[in-house]
């Protein structure tokens, strides 16, 4: 991403998955509201919801 350009949809979704993995609810909510794809499957075949479940991030799952 070049300086000053908005993040790509792929970047937003990647950050969303990271927020779900880390249990960062407010960040996940923000990214979801800004276009993150909650149905995207990573290289491991898991969605961000699957990742949050695996990390025990119940507040993110809800």
N, C-alpha and C positions, 0 to 999 in steps of 0.2 A: 504494500500500500504506500503510495506516494504521500508525502507530507501535505496536510490540508485536505486530503480526499476522505470522504466518509468510508467506514469499513464496508467491505463487501458482504453480501448475504452469507457467504461461506464463513467469513471471519466472525460474524455475529453468532452464527450457529455453533461454531467451534468454541467461542467464549461461553455460550450458554451451556454447552456440555460440560465445560470446565467448572462453571458455577454449580451445576447440579452435582458433579462429582465431589466438589468441596463442601457441599451443603450450604452454599451462600444464597439464601432465599431471596433477599432483596435484589441481588444482582441477577439471579435467574429470572425474577419477575420483570425487571427492567428490560433484559435482553429479549425475553419472550414478547413483551409489548412492542419491541422494536424490530420484530421480524424473524426472530430465531425459529428454526424449523424443529418443532418438538418430535417429529416423526423420523428425522434423519438417523440413519444407522451408521455407526463408526466402523472402523476396520475390524472390530471385534463383534460386529453384528448387533450391538446394543444401542438402544435409543437413549437420549438423555434421562428419561424416566427410569429406564432399566438401571442406568448407572447410579442414579440417586437412591433407588431401592437397595442396590448392592452395597452402598456406603452407609445405609441406615439413616439417610437424611429424610426422615418422615415428614418434616415440615415442607420440604421441597416437593415431595411426592404428593402431598395433599394439595 
